[in-house]
Amino acid sequence: MIPPIPPGIADILGSCKDRGIYYYWGLRSNNRASHNRGASSRLS
């Protein structure tokens, strides 16, 4: 499971998708990588 992402981190993930932290989370959960935007929106 992806750990809870604070809104500030969610913004970073949105800005840096396919790079850095976003890529790390993708590796942690490649089935949910394409859904990270949706998860970030819910948390915001």
NUDOTI-5997 format. One record per atom (N, C-alpha, C, O): x, y, z. Coordinates in nm, 4 decimals, decimal comma. Example, Ala and Ser with C-alpha at 12.3 -4.5 7.8 and 13.67 -1.06 7.14 Angstrom:
2
<r><c1>1,3190</c1><c2>-0,5690</c2><c3>0,7800</c3></r>
<r><c1>1,2300</c1><c2>-0,4500</c2><c3>0,7800</c3></r>
<r><c1>1,3200</c1><c2>-0,3300</c2><c3>0,7800</c3></r>
<r><c1>1,4236</c1><c2>-0,3319</c2><c3>0,8465</c3></r>
<r><c1>1,2850</c1><c2>-0,2250</c2><c3>0,7080</c3></r>
<r><c1>1,3670</c1><c2>-0,1060</c2><c3>0,7140</c3></r>
<r><c1>1,2900</c1><c2>0,0030</c2><c3>0,7870</c3></r>
<r><c1>1,3409</c1><c2>0,1138</c2><c3>0,8039</c3></r>
This chain:
44
<r><c1>0,0837</c1><c2>-0,1207</c2><c3>0,0000</c3></r>
<r><c1>0,0000</c1><c2>0,0000</c2><c3>0,0000</c3></r>
<r><c1>0,0870</c1><c2>0,1255</c2><c3>0,0000</c3></r>
<r><c1>0,1980</c1><c2>0,1265</c2><c3>0,0532</c3></r>
<r><c1>0,0342</c1><c2>0,2298</c2><c3>-0,0603</c3></r>
<r><c1>0,1043</c1><c2>0,3582</c2><c3>-0,0616</c3></r>
<r><c1>0,0796</c1><c2>0,4277</c2><c3>0,0716</c3></r>
<r><c1>-0,0356</c1><c2>0,4395</c2><c3>0,1133</c3></r>
<r><c1>0,1842</c1><c2>0,4742</c2><c3>0,1399</c3></r>
<r><c1>0,1645</c1><c2>0,5468</c2><c3>0,2652</c3></r>
<r><c1>0,0903</c1><c2>0,6770</c2><c3>0,2401</c3></r>
<r><c1>0,0945</c1><c2>0,7293</c2><c3>0,1288</c3></r>
<r><c1>0,0219</c1><c2>0,7310</c2><c3>0,3416</c3></r>
<r><c1>-0,0507</c1><c2>0,8567</c2><c3>0,3242</c3></r>
<r><c1>0,0421</c1><c2>0,9670</c2><c3>0,2746</c3></r>
<r><c1>0,1542</c1><c2>0,9816</c2><c3>0,3234</c3></r>
<r><c1>-0,0053</c1><c2>1,0443</c2><c3>0,1775</c3></r>
<r><c1>0,0761</c1><c2>1,1499</c2><c3>0,1187</c3></r>
<r><c1>0,0186</c1><c2>1,2857</c2><c3>0,1594</c3></r>
<r><c1>-0,0949</c1><c2>1,3167</c2><c3>0,1233</c3></r>
<r><c1>0,0943</c1><c2>1,3678</c2><c3>0,2341</c3></r>
<r><c1>0,0462</c1><c2>1,5001</c2><c3>0,2714</c3></r>
<r><c1>0,0194</c1><c2>1,5856</c2><c3>0,1478</c3></r>
<r><c1>0,0825</c1><c2>1,5643</c2><c3>0,0443</c3></r>
<r><c1>-0,0732</c1><c2>1,6825</c2><c3>0,1561</c3></r>
<r><c1>-0,1081</c1><c2>1,7650</c2><c3>0,0402</c3></r>
<r><c1>0,0142</c1><c2>1,8283</c2><c3>-0,0258</c3></r>
<r><c1>0,0208</c1><c2>1,8342</c2><c3>-0,1486</c3></r>
<r><c1>0,1100</c1><c2>1,8752</c2><c3>0,0518</c3></r>
<r><c1>0,2296</c1><c2>1,9364</c2><c3>-0,0057</c3></r>
<r><c1>0,3070</c1><c2>1,8376</c2><c3>-0,0915</c3></r>
<r><c1>0,3548</c1><c2>1,8716</c2><c3>-0,1997</c3></r>
<r><c1>0,3188</c1><c2>1,7140</c2><c3>-0,0416</c3></r>
<r><c1>0,3879</c1><c2>1,6109</c2><c3>-0,1182</c3></r>
<r><c1>0,3078</c1><c2>1,5765</c2><c3>-0,2430</c3></r>
<r><c1>0,3652</c1><c2>1,5536</c2><c3>-0,3494</c3></r>
<r><c1>0,1761</c1><c2>1,5727</c2><c3>-0,2305</c3></r>
<r><c1>0,0905</c1><c2>1,5443</c2><c3>-0,3452</c3></r>
<r><c1>0,1141</c1><c2>1,6462</c2><c3>-0,4560</c3></r>
<r><c1>0,1159</c1><c2>1,6108</c2><c3>-0,5739</c3></r>
<r><c1>0,1322</c1><c2>1,7740</c2><c3>-0,4180</c3></r>
<r><c1>0,1618</c1><c2>1,8780</c2><c3>-0,5165</c3></r>
<r><c1>0,2949</c1><c2>1,8491</c2><c3>-0,5862</c3></r>
<r><c1>0,3074</c1><c2>1,8654</c2><c3>-0,7075</c3></r>
<r><c1>0,3944</c1><c2>1,8057</c2><c3>-0,5074</c3></r>
<r><c1>0,5248</c1><c2>1,7736</c2><c3>-0,5652</c3></r>
<r><c1>0,5112</c1><c2>1,6560</c2><c3>-0,6621</c3></r>
<r><c1>0,5697</c1><c2>1,6567</c2><c3>-0,7704</c3></r>
<r><c1>0,4340</c1><c2>1,5560</c2><c3>-0,6223</c3></r>
<r><c1>0,4149</c1><c2>1,4409</c2><c3>-0,7088</c3></r>
<r><c1>0,3507</c1><c2>1,4839</c2><c3>-0,8402</c3></r>
<r><c1>0,3900</c1><c2>1,4373</c2><c3>-0,9471</c3></r>
<r><c1>0,2529</c1><c2>1,5720</c2><c3>-0,8320</c3></r>
<r><c1>0,1863</c1><c2>1,6211</c2><c3>-0,9522</c3></r>
<r><c1>0,2817</c1><c2>1,6976</c2><c3>-1,0424</c3></r>
<r><c1>0,2722</c1><c2>1,6898</c2><c3>-1,1649</c3></r>
<r><c1>0,3745</c1><c2>1,7722</c2><c3>-0,9810</c3></r>
<r><c1>0,4672</c1><c2>1,8537</c2><c3>-1,0581</c3></r>
<r><c1>0,5816</c1><c2>1,7712</c2><c3>-1,1169</c3></r>
<r><c1>0,6369</c1><c2>1,8056</c2><c3>-1,2214</c3></r>
<r><c1>0,6161</c1><c2>1,6629</c2><c3>-1,0490</c3></r>
<r><c1>0,7353</c1><c2>1,5856</c2><c3>-1,0870</c3></r>
<r><c1>0,6979</c1><c2>1,4441</c2><c3>-1,1282</c3></r>
<r><c1>0,7790</c1><c2>1,3525</c2><c3>-1,1142</c3></r>
<r><c1>0,5761</c1><c2>1,4245</c2><c3>-1,1791</c3></r>
<r><c1>0,5351</c1><c2>1,2884</c2><c3>-1,2130</c3></r>
<r><c1>0,6327</c1><c2>1,2260</c2><c3>-1,3120</c3></r>
<r><c1>0,6896</c1><c2>1,2944</c2><c3>-1,3971</c3></r>
<r><c1>0,6507</c1><c2>1,0950</c2><c3>-1,2991</c3></r>
<r><c1>0,7464</c1><c2>1,0178</c2><c3>-1,3780</c3></r>
<r><c1>0,8899</c1><c2>1,0453</c2><c3>-1,3366</c3></r>
<r><c1>0,9819</c1><c2>0,9955</c2><c3>-1,4015</c3></r>
<r><c1>0,9131</c1><c2>1,1238</c2><c3>-1,2297</c3></r>
<r><c1>1,0483</c1><c2>1,1528</c2><c3>-1,1823</c3></r>
<r><c1>1,0529</c1><c2>1,1390</c2><c3>-1,0304</c3></r>
<r><c1>0,9508</c1><c2>1,1462</c2><c3>-0,9620</c3></r>
<r><c1>1,1742</c1><c2>1,1189</c2><c3>-0,9802</c3></r>
<r><c1>1,2028</c1><c2>1,1273</c2><c3>-0,8369</c3></r>
<r><c1>1,1050</c1><c2>1,0513</c2><c3>-0,7491</c3></r>
<r><c1>1,0853</c1><c2>0,9309</c2><c3>-0,7657</c3></r>
<r><c1>1,0433</c1><c2>1,1238</c2><c3>-0,6544</c3></r>
<r><c1>0,9556</c1><c2>1,0625</c2><c3>-0,5552</c3></r>
<r><c1>0,8390</c1><c2>0,9909</c2><c3>-0,6225</c3></r>
<r><c1>0,8024</c1><c2>0,8802</c2><c3>-0,5831</c3></r>
<r><c1>0,7809</c1><c2>1,0542</c2><c3>-0,7240</c3></r>
<r><c1>0,6664</c1><c2>0,9935</c2><c3>-0,7930</c3></r>
<r><c1>0,7077</c1><c2>0,8581</c2><c3>-0,8493</c3></r>
<r><c1>0,6329</c1><c2>0,7608</c2><c3>-0,8402</c3></r>
<r><c1>0,8267</c1><c2>0,8527</c2><c3>-0,9072</c3></r>
<r><c1>0,8776</c1><c2>0,7283</c2><c3>-0,9633</c3></r>
<r><c1>0,8962</c1><c2>0,6247</c2><c3>-0,8528</c3></r>
<r><c1>0,8670</c1><c2>0,5067</c2><c3>-0,8721</c3></r>
<r><c1>0,9450</c1><c2>0,6695</c2><c3>-0,7369</c3></r>
<r><c1>0,9629</c1><c2>0,5793</c2><c3>-0,6230</c3></r>
<r><c1>0,8297</c1><c2>0,5175</c2><c3>-0,5821</c3></r>
<r><c1>0,8198</c1><c2>0,3964</c2><c3>-0,5621</c3></r>
<r><c1>0,7266</c1><c2>0,6026</c2><c3>-0,5699</c3></r>
<r><c1>0,5960</c1><c2>0,5487</c2><c3>-0,5322</c3></r>
<r><c1>0,5441</c1><c2>0,4528</c2><c3>-0,6402</c3></r>
<r><c1>0,4790</c1><c2>0,3530</c2><c3>-0,6094</c3></r>
<r><c1>0,5734</c1><c2>0,4839</c2><c3>-0,7651</c3></r>
<r><c1>0,5352</c1><c2>0,3949</c2><c3>-0,8738</c3></r>
<r><c1>0,5972</c1><c2>0,2569</c2><c3>-0,8583</c3></r>
<r><c1>0,5312</c1><c2>0,1557</c2><c3>-0,8819</c3></r>
<r><c1>0,7239</c1><c2>0,2528</c2><c3>-0,8187</c3></r>
<r><c1>0,7908</c1><c2>0,1254</c2><c3>-0,7973</c3></r>
<r><c1>0,7283</c1><c2>0,0503</c2><c3>-0,6805</c3></r>
<r><c1>0,7160</c1><c2>-0,0722</c2><c3>-0,6835</c3></r>
<r><c1>0,6888</c1><c2>0,1254</c2><c3>-0,5769</c3></r>
<r><c1>0,6279</c1><c2>0,0633</c2><c3>-0,4589</c3></r>
<r><c1>0,4958</c1><c2>-0,0033</c2><c3>-0,4957</c3></r>
<r><c1>0,4580</c1><c2>-0,1039</c2><c3>-0,4356</c3></r>
<r><c1>0,4266</c1><c2>0,0516</c2><c3>-0,5926</c3></r>
<r><c1>0,2913</c1><c2>0,0040</c2><c3>-0,6230</c3></r>
<r><c1>0,2598</c1><c2>0,0317</c2><c3>-0,7695</c3></r>
<r><c1>0,1816</c1><c2>0,1216</c2><c3>-0,8006</c3></r>
<r><c1>0,3207</c1><c2>-0,0456</c2><c3>-0,8598</c3></r>
<r><c1>0,3092</c1><c2>-0,0133</c2><c3>-1,0016</c3></r>
<r><c1>0,1661</c1><c2>-0,0246</c2><c3>-1,0538</c3></r>
<r><c1>0,1316</c1><c2>0,0394</c2><c3>-1,1531</c3></r>
<r><c1>0,0818</c1><c2>-0,1059</c2><c3>-0,9877</c3></r>
<r><c1>-0,0572</c1><c2>-0,1150</c2><c3>-1,0301</c3></r>
<r><c1>-0,1341</c1><c2>0,0137</c2><c3>-1,0009</c3></r>
<r><c1>-0,2312</c1><c2>0,0463</c2><c3>-1,0692</c3></r>
<r><c1>-0,0885</c1><c2>0,0870</c2><c3>-0,8972</c3></r>
<r><c1>-0,1582</c1><c2>0,2090</c2><c3>-0,8584</c3></r>
<r><c1>-0,0891</c1><c2>0,3345</c2><c3>-0,9107</c3></r>
<r><c1>-0,1376</c1><c2>0,4456</c2><c3>-0,8894</c3></r>
<r><c1>0,0237</c1><c2>0,3174</c2><c3>-0,9788</c3></r>
<r><c1>0,1012</c1><c2>0,4334</c2><c3>-1,0240</c3></r>
<r><c1>0,0155</c1><c2>0,5259</c2><c3>-1,1091</c3></r>
<r><c1>0,0247</c1><c2>0,6481</c2><c3>-1,0979</c3></r>
<r><c1>-0,0684</c1><c2>0,4668</c2><c3>-1,1947</c3></r>
<r><c1>-0,1527</c1><c2>0,5487</c2><c3>-1,2819</c3></r>
<r><c1>-0,2669</c1><c2>0,6127</c2><c3>-1,2052</c3></r>
<r><c1>-0,3334</c1><c2>0,7025</c2><c3>-1,2569</c3></r>
<r><c1>-0,2910</c1><c2>0,5675</c2><c3>-1,0815</c3></r>
<r><c1>-0,4011</c1><c2>0,6208</c2><c3>-1,0013</c3></r>
<r><c1>-0,3541</c1><c2>0,7226</c2><c3>-0,8977</c3></r>
<r><c1>-0,4346</c1><c2>0,7744</c2><c3>-0,8204</c3></r>
<r><c1>-0,2235</c1><c2>0,7515</c2><c3>-0,8960</c3></r>
<r><c1>-0,1707</c1><c2>0,8420</c2><c3>-0,7951</c3></r>
<r><c1>-0,2364</c1><c2>0,9792</c2><c3>-0,8009</c3></r>
<r><c1>-0,2581</c1><c2>1,0426</c2><c3>-0,6977</c3></r>
<r><c1>-0,2683</c1><c2>1,0253</c2><c3>-0,9224</c3></r>
<r><c1>-0,3334</c1><c2>1,1557</c2><c3>-0,9351</c3></r>
<r><c1>-0,4680</c1><c2>1,1547</c2><c3>-0,8631</c3></r>
<r><c1>-0,5030</c1><c2>1,2509</c2><c3>-0,7947</c3></r>
<r><c1>-0,5424</c1><c2>1,0471</c2><c3>-0,8783</c3></r>
<r><c1>-0,6716</c1><c2>1,0372</c2><c3>-0,8104</c3></r>
<r><c1>-0,6554</c1><c2>1,0336</c2><c3>-0,6593</c3></r>
<r><c1>-0,7311</c1><c2>1,0983</c2><c3>-0,5869</c3></r>
<r><c1>-0,5567</c1><c2>0,9580</c2><c3>-0,6114</c3></r>
<r><c1>-0,5332</c1><c2>0,9490</c2><c3>-0,4674</c3></r>
<r><c1>-0,4917</c1><c2>1,0852</c2><c3>-0,4119</c3></r>
<r><c1>-0,5355</c1><c2>1,1254</c2><c3>-0,3041</c3></r>
<r><c1>-0,4072</c1><c2>1,1552</c2><c3>-0,4865</c3></r>
<r><c1>-0,3618</c1><c2>1,2864</c2><c3>-0,4405</c3></r>
<r><c1>-0,4789</c1><c2>1,3835</c2><c3>-0,4315</c3></r>
<r><c1>-0,4853</c1><c2>1,4658</c2><c3>-0,3403</c3></r>
<r><c1>-0,5718</c1><c2>1,3733</c2><c3>-0,5273</c3></r>
<r><c1>-0,6872</c1><c2>1,4634</c2><c3>-0,5261</c3></r>
<r><c1>-0,7742</c1><c2>1,4378</c2><c3>-0,4032</c3></r>
<r><c1>-0,8254</c1><c2>1,5316</c2><c3>-0,3422</c3></r>
<r><c1>-0,7906</c1><c2>1,3096</c2><c3>-0,3672</c3></r>
<r><c1>-0,8721</c1><c2>1,2775</c2><c3>-0,2500</c3></r>
<r><c1>-0,8077</c1><c2>1,3314</c2><c3>-0,1226</c3></r>
<r><c1>-0,8768</c1><c2>1,3799</c2><c3>-0,0330</c3></r>
<r><c1>-0,6752</c1><c2>1,3228</c2><c3>-0,1150</c3></r>
<r><c1>-0,6060</c1><c2>1,3645</c2><c3>0,0064</c3></r>
<r><c1>-0,6007</c1><c2>1,5162</c2><c3>0,0201</c3></r>
<r><c1>-0,5956</c1><c2>1,5688</c2><c3>0,1313</c3></r>
<r><c1>-0,6019</c1><c2>1,5860</c2><c3>-0,0923</c3></r>
<r><c1>-0,5876</c1><c2>1,7316</c2><c3>-0,0882</c3></r>
<r><c1>-0,7068</c1><c2>1,7958</c2><c3>-0,0183</c3></r>
<r><c1>-0,7122</c1><c2>1,9181</c2><c3>-0,0053</c3></r>
